[in-house]
Amino acid sequence: MEHCGLVHREVHQQVPPKVEYSLTEFGQSLNAALIPLGDWGEKHMKTIEAIQASETAAAVRPVRPAPTPRRSPRPGVNLDSGCAIGT
């Protein structure tokens, strides 16, 4: 951002080191775009938090292994599908 002229960086030669950052006039001109974006975020914060909570819950939900198919003593009978093949 400093390279693009948005931020001014001032280094103070002291111990401990100190650096101050400030917006340039060009950087301050971004407020016209960023303030409405912040307003939108505040207006929709409850929805955003609900989405993040559901994604977090889905991410930590344990994955169950696929069920092992049940075998029938009769060849061609699939107990899981409810249909008998070859009968």
C-alpha positions as CSV (number, residue, x, y, z in Angstrom):
1,M,0.0,0.0,0.0
2,E,2.9,2.3,0.6
3,H,4.3,1.5,-2.8
4,C,0.9,2.4,-4.3
5,G,0.8,5.8,-2.5
6,L,-2.1,4.9,-0.2
7,V,-0.1,4.8,3.0
8,H,2.8,7.0,4.3
9,R,5.3,5.2,6.5
10,E,7.5,7.2,8.8
11,V,10.4,5.5,10.6
12,H,11.7,7.1,13.8
13,Q,15.3,6.3,14.6
14,Q,15.0,5.3,18.2
15,V,15.3,2.4,20.6
16,P,12.9,0.6,20.7
17,P,12.2,1.1,17.0
18,K,9.1,3.0,16.1
19,V,7.2,3.2,12.8
20,E,4.1,5.3,12.2
21,Y,1.7,4.8,9.4
22,S,-0.9,7.3,8.1
23,L,-3.2,7.5,5.1
24,T,-2.1,9.8,2.3
25,E,-4.7,12.1,0.6
26,F,-4.9,9.4,-2.1
27,G,-5.5,6.7,0.6
28,Q,-8.2,8.8,2.3
29,S,-10.0,9.0,-1.0
30,L,-10.8,5.3,-0.6
31,N,-13.2,6.2,2.3
32,A,-15.9,7.0,-0.3
33,A,-15.8,3.3,-1.3
34,L,-15.0,1.6,2.0
35,I,-17.6,3.4,4.3
36,P,-20.5,1.9,2.3
37,L,-18.8,-1.5,2.3
38,G,-18.5,-1.3,6.1
39,D,-22.1,-0.2,6.4
40,W,-23.2,-3.2,4.3
41,G,-21.2,-5.5,6.6
42,E,-22.8,-4.1,9.7
43,K,-26.3,-4.4,8.2
44,H,-25.7,-8.1,7.2
45,M,-23.5,-9.2,10.2
46,K,-26.1,-11.6,11.7
47,T,-26.4,-13.4,8.3
48,I,-22.7,-13.5,7.9
49,E,-22.2,-15.0,11.4
50,A,-24.9,-17.6,10.8
51,I,-23.3,-18.7,7.6
52,Q,-19.8,-18.9,9.3
53,A,-21.3,-20.9,12.2
54,S,-23.0,-23.4,9.9
55,E,-19.7,-23.8,7.9
56,T,-17.7,-24.3,11.1
57,A,-20.2,-26.9,12.4
58,A,-20.1,-28.7,9.1
59,A,-16.3,-28.7,9.1
60,V,-16.0,-30.3,12.6
61,R,-18.8,-32.8,12.1
62,P,-17.3,-36.3,12.1
63,V,-17.4,-38.2,8.9
64,R,-19.1,-41.5,9.2
65,P,-17.7,-44.4,7.2
66,A,-19.9,-45.9,4.5
67,P,-22.1,-48.7,5.9
68,T,-20.9,-52.2,5.1
69,P,-23.5,-54.0,2.9
70,R,-25.4,-56.8,4.6
71,R,-24.9,-60.2,3.1
72,S,-27.6,-62.7,2.5
73,P,-27.1,-66.5,2.7
74,R,-28.9,-66.6,-0.7
75,P,-26.8,-65.6,-3.7
76,G,-28.1,-62.5,-5.6
77,V,-30.1,-61.1,-2.7
78,N,-29.2,-57.6,-1.6
79,L,-30.7,-56.9,1.8
80,D,-29.9,-53.2,1.6
81,S,-31.8,-52.4,-1.6
82,G,-34.9,-54.3,-0.7
83,C,-35.0,-56.2,-4.0
84,A,-34.0,-59.7,-4.8
85,I,-32.0,-60.3,-7.9
86,G,-32.2,-63.6,-9.6
87,T,-35.1,-65.0,-7.6
